[in-house]
Amino acid sequence: MPHVNLVDQASAPEASRATLRQIAAAFGTVPNMFKAVANSPAALASMWGAFGALGKGRIGAKLGETIAVAIADRNRCDYCLAAHTVLGQKAGATAAEMAEAQLGRAADPKTAAALAFALKVVENRAAVGAADVEALRAAGFDDEAVVEIMAHVALNLFTNYVNVAFAVPVDFPVVALSRAA
């Protein structure tokens, strides 16, 4: 049972309703995570705005979703793992690529570098150094893309924490976590 109410468009605060309509139009429904976050119009606007902005970013949806899957697995977020596995496949990733991303691995060296950086940020609470950023540059990322990768990390930490802390029920096809407890 979730620790916060899952609000629908009718019971949500008035200031959340327009955003929930946008989310419903994008997904065909309002996923439970957004129903939980809709309790706070400010938090919902922040989350949805971040998804929209990053969706128009330079690194592309497929890489963004592989980063999300790696972080979700590392943070043991069943909800985000399920959602981003589906979204990653819609963005062109194969099931095998998404399974490898859960482990922080990728056959493509550029993707592998991004995953290694993102997971180091998560594991070390952002204590990365110049060599870590240089590794991204060596893989072909410029400063714009490096900062965008960090933005994906931050957004995914937000969504992971919401779903884990509030026990949001998964409403996407379940994917098994790969990390040991």
TORVEXLUM-783699 format. One record per residue (C-alpha): z, y, x. Coordinates in steps of 0.5 Angstrom, whole numbers, padded with zeros to 4 digits, always signed. Layout:
# residues N
ZYX
...
***
This chain:
# residues 181
+0000+0000+0000
-0002+0007+0003
+0004+0012+0005
+0000+0018+0002
-0003+0018-0005
-0011+0016-0005
-0013+0022-0009
-0020+0022-0013
-0024+0028-0015
-0020+0029-0021
-0013+0029-0018
-0015+0032-0012
-0013+0039-0010
-0018+0044-0013
-0019+0046-0006
-0021+0039-0004
-0026+0038-0010
-0032+0041-0007
-0032+0037+0000
-0030+0031-0004
-0037+0032-0008
-0040+0033-0001
-0037+0026+0001
-0039+0022-0005
-0046+0025-0004
-0047+0023+0003
-0043+0016+0002
-0045+0014-0005
-0037+0014-0006
-0031+0017-0003
-0028+0012+0002
-0021+0011+0002
-0020+0015+0008
-0022+0022+0005
-0018+0020-0001
-0012+0020+0003
-0014+0026+0007
-0016+0030+0001
-0009+0031-0001
-0009+0037+0004
-0015+0041+0003
-0015+0044+0010
-0015+0037+0013
-0020+0035+0009
-0025+0041+0011
-0023+0040+0018
-0025+0033+0018
-0031+0033+0014
-0033+0039+0018
-0032+0036+0025
-0036+0030+0022
-0042+0035+0020
-0042+0039+0026
-0042+0032+0031
-0047+0029+0027
-0052+0035+0029
-0050+0034+0036
-0054+0032+0042
-0051+0025+0044
-0054+0022+0038
-0051+0018+0032
-0051+0011+0035
-0047+0013+0041
-0042+0017+0037
-0041+0011+0033
-0040+0006+0039
-0035+0011+0042
-0032+0011+0035
-0032+0003+0035
-0029+0003+0042
-0023+0008+0040
-0022+0004+0034
-0021-0002+0037
-0017+0001+0043
-0012+0004+0038
-0012-0002+0033
-0015+0002+0027
-0018-0003+0022
-0021+0002+0018
-0025+0006+0023
-0027+0000+0026
-0030-0003+0020
-0033+0004+0018
-0036+0006+0024
-0039-0001+0025
-0043+0000+0019
-0045+0007+0021
-0047+0004+0028
-0051-0001+0025
-0054+0004+0020
-0055+0009+0026
-0059+0003+0030
-0054-0001+0034
-0054-0008+0033
-0048-0012+0031
-0048-0015+0039
-0048-0008+0041
-0042-0006+0036
-0038-0012+0039
-0039-0010+0046
-0037-0003+0044
-0031-0005+0041
-0029-0008+0048
-0032-0002+0052
-0038-0005+0054
-0045-0003+0054
-0052-0006+0057
-0054+0001+0057
-0051+0005+0063
-0051+0012+0060
-0047+0009+0054
-0043+0005+0059
-0041+0011+0062
-0039+0015+0056
-0035+0009+0053
-0031+0008+0060
-0030+0016+0060
-0028+0016+0052
-0023+0010+0053
-0020+0013+0060
-0019+0020+0056
-0015+0015+0050
-0011+0011+0055
-0009+0017+0060
-0008+0022+0054
-0013+0026+0057
-0011+0026+0064
-0018+0025+0067
-0021+0028+0073
-0027+0031+0076
-0029+0025+0079
-0029+0022+0071
-0033+0028+0069
-0038+0027+0075
-0039+0020+0073
-0042+0022+0066
-0046+0027+0070
-0049+0022+0074
-0050+0018+0068
-0055+0023+0065
-0050+0028+0061
-0050+0035+0062
-0044+0039+0061
-0046+0040+0053
-0046+0033+0052
-0039+0032+0056
-0036+0037+0052
-0039+0033+0046
-0036+0026+0048
-0029+0029+0048
-0030+0032+0041
-0032+0025+0039
-0026+0023+0042
-0021+0028+0039
-0024+0027+0032
-0024+0019+0032
-0016+0020+0035
-0015+0024+0028
-0018+0019+0024
-0015+0013+0027
-0008+0016+0027
-0009+0018+0019
-0011+0011+0018
-0006+0007+0022
+0000+0012+0020
-0002+0012+0013
-0004+0005+0012
-0010+0007+0009
-0014+0001+0005
-0020-0001+0009
-0026-0001+0004
-0032-0003+0009
-0033-0010+0011
-0027-0012+0015
-0029-0013+0023
-0024-0017+0027
-0020-0013+0032
-0022-0015+0039
-0016-0013+0043
-0010-0017+0043
-0003-0014+0040
***
